[in-house]
Amino acid sequence: MQPKAKKLIFITILLTGCIITSLISTNDEAKTLPVSSLPQSAQGAVTSKAAQTKTVRVQVSGAVLEPGIYDVPASCRVEEAIAAAGGMTENADSERVNLVRKVRDGMQIRVPVQKAAQTNRTQRKNAQAKSGLGASTTKKSSSTRAGTEKNNSAVQIVRINSASASELQQLPGIGPALAKRIVETRSGGRFNSADDLLRVPGIGKAKLAKLRDYVEVD
């Protein structure tokens, strides 16, 4: 064999080896592809899934039905945290609360009372103090008045399978957010009993006990 032919064969073998080595290296890099090198859509899906499973602990106080400490999804807003606490009371000042703000761990969410309600409460206390009423008498009088107002108010029975969101808000402790969740939950399957309301996020056993006398399944 001539020297020129041997040289061509050697070069051909060398090039083939380089190509095989390059292919093996590419496969190894593909197997160990880091998350940061994924497309943005894939990274967003991974991040979104992780955010959904993470929870944070917040304290909800002020003019809400069930003040306390709650574990809520890390991605939720102040409105959803308030809904978990039973929603706002009738004298809550929702205009002074940023409902779309995202919650964070250790956050305290305080719902203020309307200024008019605060003024009326202060005036009643001052009038009672001037008339010489003690603290115990004040508490008893307030409790009696609240009970009388409740008995005199005509509370209608709401059919939870057919009521609109505005009709659901007539129920005690049901605000716009919870009413919307009730409608969304029943669209996935009708309520067979009042206990099925526990399927609605934000309604626990304590709130269900307050709703039983005012709902019926149609």
C-alpha positions as CSV (number, residue, x, y, z in Angstrom):
1,M,0.0,0.0,0.0
2,Q,1.3,3.4,-0.9
3,P,2.2,5.9,1.8
4,K,-0.4,8.4,0.5
5,A,-3.2,5.9,0.8
6,K,-2.2,5.0,4.4
7,K,-2.2,8.6,5.3
8,L,-5.8,9.0,4.0
9,I,-7.0,6.0,5.9
10,F,-5.5,7.3,9.1
11,I,-7.1,10.7,8.7
12,T,-10.5,9.0,8.0
13,I,-10.2,6.9,11.2
14,L,-9.2,10.0,13.3
15,L,-12.2,12.0,12.0
16,T,-14.6,9.2,12.8
17,G,-13.4,8.9,16.4
18,C,-13.8,12.7,16.9
19,I,-17.4,12.5,15.7
20,I,-18.3,9.6,18.0
21,T,-16.7,11.3,21.0
22,S,-18.7,14.5,20.2
23,L,-22.0,12.6,20.0
24,I,-21.4,10.8,23.4
25,S,-20.6,14.2,25.1
26,T,-23.8,15.8,23.7
27,N,-26.0,12.9,25.1
28,D,-24.4,13.3,28.5
29,E,-25.2,17.0,28.5
30,A,-28.7,16.4,27.5
31,K,-29.2,13.9,30.4
32,T,-27.9,16.4,33.0
33,L,-29.8,19.4,31.5
34,P,-30.3,21.9,34.4
35,V,-33.7,23.5,35.1
36,S,-32.3,26.9,34.3
37,S,-31.7,25.8,30.7
38,L,-35.3,24.7,30.2
39,P,-37.7,26.9,28.1
40,Q,-39.4,29.7,30.0
41,S,-42.8,28.0,29.7
42,A,-41.4,24.8,31.3
43,Q,-39.6,26.7,34.1
44,G,-42.9,28.6,34.8
45,A,-44.8,25.2,35.1
46,V,-42.2,23.9,37.6
47,T,-42.2,27.1,39.6
48,S,-46.0,27.3,39.6
49,K,-46.4,23.7,40.9
50,A,-43.9,24.4,43.7
51,A,-45.8,27.5,44.7
52,Q,-49.1,25.7,44.9
53,T,-47.8,23.1,47.3
54,K,-46.2,25.7,49.6
55,T,-48.2,27.3,52.4
56,V,-47.6,30.3,54.7
57,R,-49.0,31.1,58.1
58,V,-50.9,34.4,58.6
59,Q,-53.0,36.0,61.3
60,V,-56.3,37.5,60.4
61,S,-57.9,39.9,62.9
62,G,-60.3,42.8,63.2
63,A,-63.7,42.9,61.6
64,V,-63.9,39.3,60.5
65,L,-66.2,36.5,61.6
66,E,-63.5,34.0,62.8
67,P,-60.3,35.8,63.7
68,G,-57.3,33.5,64.1
69,I,-54.2,32.0,62.6
70,Y,-54.5,30.3,59.2
71,D,-52.3,28.3,56.9
72,V,-53.0,29.4,53.3
73,P,-51.3,28.8,49.9
74,A,-48.2,31.0,49.4
75,S,-49.7,32.2,46.1
76,C,-53.0,33.5,47.5
77,R,-54.2,37.1,48.0
78,V,-55.4,38.9,51.1
79,E,-59.0,38.4,49.9
80,E,-58.6,34.6,50.1
81,A,-57.0,34.8,53.6
82,I,-60.0,36.9,54.8
83,A,-62.4,34.3,53.3
84,A,-60.6,31.6,55.2
85,A,-61.4,33.6,58.4
86,G,-65.1,33.5,57.6
87,G,-65.2,36.8,55.6
88,M,-65.8,40.3,56.8
89,T,-68.4,41.4,59.3
90,E,-71.2,43.9,58.3
91,N,-69.3,46.9,59.9
92,A,-66.0,46.1,58.2
93,D,-64.4,48.9,56.2
94,S,-63.3,46.9,53.0
95,E,-62.2,50.1,51.3
96,R,-59.2,50.4,53.7
97,V,-57.9,46.8,52.9
98,N,-55.8,46.0,49.9
99,L,-57.6,42.7,48.9
100,V,-55.4,41.9,45.9
101,R,-52.1,42.1,47.9
102,K,-50.2,38.8,48.0
103,V,-49.8,37.3,51.4
104,R,-46.4,36.4,53.0
105,D,-45.4,34.2,55.9
106,G,-45.9,35.8,59.3
107,M,-48.2,38.5,57.9
108,Q,-50.9,40.1,60.0
109,I,-54.1,41.0,58.1
110,R,-56.2,43.4,60.2
111,V,-59.6,44.4,58.8
112,P,-60.6,47.8,60.2
113,V,-64.1,48.8,61.4
114,Q,-66.0,51.5,59.6
115,K,-65.4,54.9,61.1
116,A,-69.1,55.5,61.6
117,A,-69.4,52.3,63.6
118,Q,-66.5,53.2,65.7
119,T,-68.0,56.7,66.4
120,N,-71.4,55.2,67.4
121,R,-69.7,52.7,69.7
122,T,-67.7,55.4,71.4
123,Q,-70.8,57.5,71.9
124,R,-72.7,54.6,73.4
125,K,-69.9,53.9,75.8
126,N,-69.7,57.5,76.9
127,A,-73.4,57.8,77.4
128,Q,-73.4,54.6,79.5
129,A,-70.5,55.8,81.5
130,K,-72.4,59.1,82.3
131,S,-75.5,57.3,83.3
132,G,-73.5,55.3,85.9
133,L,-73.8,51.9,84.2
134,G,-71.0,49.4,85.0
135,A,-69.0,47.3,82.6
136,S,-71.1,44.1,83.3
137,T,-74.4,46.0,82.7
138,T,-73.0,47.3,79.4
139,K,-72.1,43.9,78.3
140,K,-75.5,42.4,79.2
141,S,-77.4,45.2,77.5
142,S,-75.4,44.9,74.3
143,S,-75.9,41.1,74.2
144,T,-79.7,41.5,74.8
145,R,-79.9,44.2,72.0
146,A,-78.0,42.0,69.6
147,G,-80.2,39.0,70.3
148,T,-83.4,41.1,69.8
149,E,-82.2,42.5,66.5
150,K,-81.4,39.0,65.3
151,N,-84.8,37.6,66.3
152,N,-86.6,40.6,64.6
153,S,-84.6,40.3,61.4
154,A,-86.4,38.1,58.7
155,V,-83.7,35.6,57.6
156,Q,-84.8,33.8,54.5
157,I,-83.9,30.2,53.7
158,V,-81.4,30.0,50.8
159,R,-81.4,27.0,48.4
160,I,-77.7,26.4,47.9
161,N,-78.0,24.4,44.6
162,S,-79.9,27.1,42.7
163,A,-79.3,30.5,44.6
164,S,-77.3,33.1,42.7
165,A,-74.1,34.6,44.2
166,S,-75.9,37.7,45.4
167,E,-78.6,35.5,47.1
168,L,-75.9,33.4,48.8
169,Q,-74.4,36.6,50.3
170,Q,-77.6,36.9,52.4
171,L,-76.3,34.0,54.5
172,P,-74.5,35.0,57.7
173,G,-70.7,35.2,57.1
174,I,-70.9,34.7,53.3
175,G,-69.2,37.5,51.4
176,P,-68.6,38.0,47.6
177,A,-65.5,35.7,47.6
178,L,-67.2,32.8,49.5
179,A,-70.4,33.1,47.4
180,K,-68.4,32.8,44.3
181,R,-66.6,29.7,45.6
182,I,-69.9,28.1,46.5
183,V,-71.1,28.6,42.9
184,E,-67.9,27.2,41.5
185,T,-67.9,24.2,43.8
186,R,-71.5,23.2,43.0
187,S,-70.7,23.5,39.3
188,G,-68.5,20.4,39.8
189,G,-71.2,18.5,41.5
190,R,-74.5,19.5,43.3
191,F,-74.8,19.6,47.1
192,N,-76.7,16.6,48.5
193,S,-76.8,18.0,52.0
194,A,-75.7,21.0,54.0
195,D,-72.5,19.0,55.1
196,D,-71.4,19.2,51.4
197,L,-70.6,22.9,52.0
198,L,-67.4,21.7,53.7
199,R,-66.2,21.1,50.1
200,V,-66.0,24.8,49.6
201,P,-62.6,26.3,50.5
202,G,-63.0,28.7,53.4
203,I,-66.0,26.9,55.0
204,G,-65.1,24.9,58.1
205,K,-67.2,23.1,60.7
206,A,-67.7,26.3,62.8
207,K,-69.0,28.3,59.8
208,L,-71.2,25.3,58.7
209,A,-72.8,25.2,62.1
210,K,-73.9,28.9,61.7
211,L,-75.3,28.2,58.2
212,R,-77.3,25.0,58.9
213,D,-80.5,26.9,60.0
214,Y,-80.5,29.1,56.9
215,V,-79.8,26.7,54.0
216,E,-81.7,23.9,52.3
217,V,-80.9,21.4,49.5
218,D,-83.2,21.7,46.5
